[in-house]
């Protein structure tokens, strides 16, 4: 995956894994607008929302005929964040109106069929669902070291609904953003979390630095830590009863993706 993020997919979606990037995101809501990954195909589309077709070097922002202005604006912002943060600003961003799909888009999706109609009422329902669809946990293995993750994980709820405050994340710990209802679980690893030895040395969350302030932010977790972080996510998926095809994304501090950041009120 581009952008230096370790990802693990329990059951890959179309376009996941090695090879060219091909992903589809739905952008939906009235006030609490969220983007979520969808299966790559016209069956995922409707006329009431916006969609981002990510082809790696090209990002298409498709705007349904009945989408609202905030969805349109948020989709463009998210696509620009993917371009700038994950593609080094080199990808092409193209806005596409419903019914004016370019050949490159049709080559991937096929001929445009009659799409399901969208409605403003669905956006209101989506707002209610989006508010409680994500929960933030602090994850601690029995010995309080993610690299020693064995046995049942200690999960303590930090916040029960989004948007979250970025200050809740501290460099000394591992956090799980559970968006299983949206098909994804994120494991955020603080920059100093992997440096702790044994049971000591954990700083207090209230005084720990955030991701953007830590000089070592952005370093790739080693393979042992990655497996341990994946084990954290696997346990969350099993404990919360999420679908087996739920995706897992492992995010070292400083390498947060736009889709992760959207769950926070602001990101510095």
N, C-alpha and C positions, 0 to 999 in steps of 0.2 A: 504494500500500500504506500502511496506517495505521502510525503510529509513527515516521515520518520516515526510513525506511530505503529507500535506492535499491535496487531489485531489477531484474534482467534475466532473463527466462525464454526460453531457446532455443526451447522448444516449450511453450506455456502448458498447464498442467493445467486441468481444469474448475474454473471459479471464479476463475482468475487474471486479472489485468489490471483494467480499469476496471469499475465497477459494484459491487454489494453484495459484501461479503466472504463467501466460501463456501469453507472449507478443512476438510480432514479429516486428523487426525494419529493415528497408531497409537502406543500406549505399550506397550512390550514388554520383558521381561527378568526375571531373578530377582534379581540383585544389581547388574549394570551396565545399568540400565534406560535406554532411549533412546526419544525420540519422533521419528518421521519422517513426512513428509507422504505421504499416499496419495490415490489417485483417489477422487473424491467419489461414493460409491455403496455399496450393501450388499455388493457383491462383495468389497470390501476388508475387511469385518468378519469376525471369528471369535469364538467364545464364550470363548476363553482369554485375551484381552487387553482393555485399556481403549482407548477412542477418544475424541478430542476433536473435536466438530463445532463449528467456529467460524463463526458467522453474523454476526459483527461486533458487534452489540449484544446478542447472546445466545451463550453458550458452554455447550454440552451436554457433560458428561463421562459417557460411556456405559460402563458396567462389565459386561463379559461375565460370564456365570454362573460360569465357571471361572477368572476372573482371580485373581491373587494379591494379597495385601494391599499389598505394596510398589508394584505397578503402580497400584492404586487410589489410594494416597496420592500417588504421583508425578504421576499424571494431574491430580489436584486441584490440586497445587502449580503445575504448569505452566499450567493454565487460569487460575489466580489471577494468575500472573505476566503472562500475556498481557492479562488484564483490567486489572491495575494499571499495567503498563508501556507498553502499546500503546493502551489505550482510556481512559486517565485514570481508572480505577476505576469507570467508568460502565456497563460491560456487566453483564448479568445472568448469573450462573453457576448452572447447574442440574445436579444429579447424577441420572443416569437408570439405573435397573436394567434388566438384560436382560429384554425382554418387556413393559416398561412405558413404551414410547416415547410421548412426547406428540405431539399433532397437528402442532405446528410442526416437529418433527423429521421426521415422516413426510411432511409436505408437500414437504420438500427431497429426501428419500431414496426416497420411495415406500413401498408396503406392505412390511413386514418379511417376508423369505422365510426358509426354513430356512437357518441359517448353518453355515459350516464349524466343526467342533469344534476346540477348542484343547486343549493338554496341557502339563503341567509340563515334560516333556522338551524341548519346543520353546523354553521360556524359558531352559533351560540352554544350548542351542545358540545362542540369541540373545545370551547373555552373552559367549560365546566370539567370536562374530562382531562384537559391538559393540566389544570391546576393541581390535580391529585395524582397525575400519572407518573410522577417522579418523586422518589424518596432518597434522601442522602444519609448514608451510614458511615460510621467509622469502623474499620475492620481491624481486629487484633487477634492473631493466632494465640494459642494457649501460652506461649512463651513471650508474647508481645513483640515478636520479630517476624515480619512477613517472610523473610528468607527461611525461617524454620517452620513454615506453615504445615502443621500436622494436626490431626484431630479436628474437633469441631471449632469453628470460628466464632469469636466473640464479636457480635454485631451490635453496635449501639446507635440508635437513631439520632441523627443530628438535626434534621429538618424533615417535616412530613409533606411539604408542598413547595413547588417552585413558583416564582423565581427565588433562587438561593442567594445568600450573601457570599461573595468570594472569600471573605475573611474567615469563613467556617473551615476552609481548607488550610491545613498547616503542614509545614515541610517535614515534620517528624513522623507523620503517620500515613497510613493507606486508607483511602476512602472509596466507597462504592456508591455510584449514582445509579440507582435502580430505576430504569425506565422499561422494565420488562413488558409493561402494557403496550409500549410502543415498539417492542421487539428488540430492545438493546439494553445491555448492562455495561456500564463503564467502570473500570478500575483505575483510580487516580493514585499514582505513587509519588509521595513527597520526595524531594531531592535528597533529604537526609535520612529517609526511612531505611534505605538499604545500608546505611553506614553504621547503624546501631549494633552493638555487640551484646548478646545475651539479653538480660532483662533490664539493664540499666540504661541511662543516658537519654531517656525520652523527655523532650522539652514539653512545657505546658502549651496547649493549643492557643491560649489567649495571647501569648507573647511571641509565638513562632512567626517567622516571616512567611509571606505569601509567595507563590510561584515566581512572579515576575521580579522578586527582590533577591533571589538566591543566586549567587554567582555560578553554582554548579548546575542550575536548572537546564534541562534539555539533554542531559547525558542519557544514553540508552541503558536501560536496566539490563543486567547480565541475564543469561539464559536461566539460571537457577531462580532468580527473582521473578523472571517472567512466568515460569511455570508455577511459582507460588502465587503470583497475582491471578493467574488463570484459575488456580484452585479456589481462590476466594470467590471469583465470579461463578464458578461451577456450583459452589455450595449455596450461594445466594439464589441462583436459578432453581436449584432443587428445593431449597427451603421455602421459597415463595411460590412454588408451583407454576413457574413460567413454562411456556412451550419449549420443547426440546430444540426447536430451530432458533431460539433466542441467540442473537449475536453478542459477542464479547469484544470490547475494545479496551486495550491496556494503554494508559496514557501516562508516560513519565512527566513529571512536573516541568512545565515550560514548553511542552509539545501538545497542548490542548487543541482540539479541533473546533471549528465553528459549531458543529452540531452539539458538542459538549458545552461550549460556552453559552449557547442559547438558553440553558436552564438557569443562568445566573442573571441577577438584576443588572449588573454591569461587570465588565472585565477589564482589568488594568494590566 
